[in-house]
């Protein structure tokens, strides 16, 4: 390889570093959402196997409906984050191809990156929705909460 080729490849790698860090971040997000989904699925399985009395059954059915909604949100969040990761991967590939083939792919790369960010944003919003539903559906009984005493 000539010195110019090495410098060109080094420049391409520098351009690709930021998207690769973004991929690592998306991987971390996917790990968190997948873990939450697994916990919801485990909870659904335990509730479905133990639906008992009529009173408990009504409460458990309400809980199952909430868990079903949370599963759907996690599923869509994972899907959108995976789409974002795939789009970022395509951006990195195009950056290499465009530079090696001396083709101007500025507009497609820009559009793919915008699409990736939109997909990631929607995935994060769905994740936030799932977390909000989870925290609103769980209430700690007052007898377990130590209240602070008012200061004189």
ABEGO torsion letter per residue (X at the ends): XBAAAAAAAAAAAAAAAAAAAAAAAAAAAAAAAAAAAAAAAAAAAAAAAABBBAAAAAAAAAAAAAAAAAAAAAAAAAAAAAAAAAAAAAAAAAAAAAAAAGBBAAAAAAAAAAAAAAAAAAAAAAAAAAAAAAAAABBBBAAABBBBBBBX
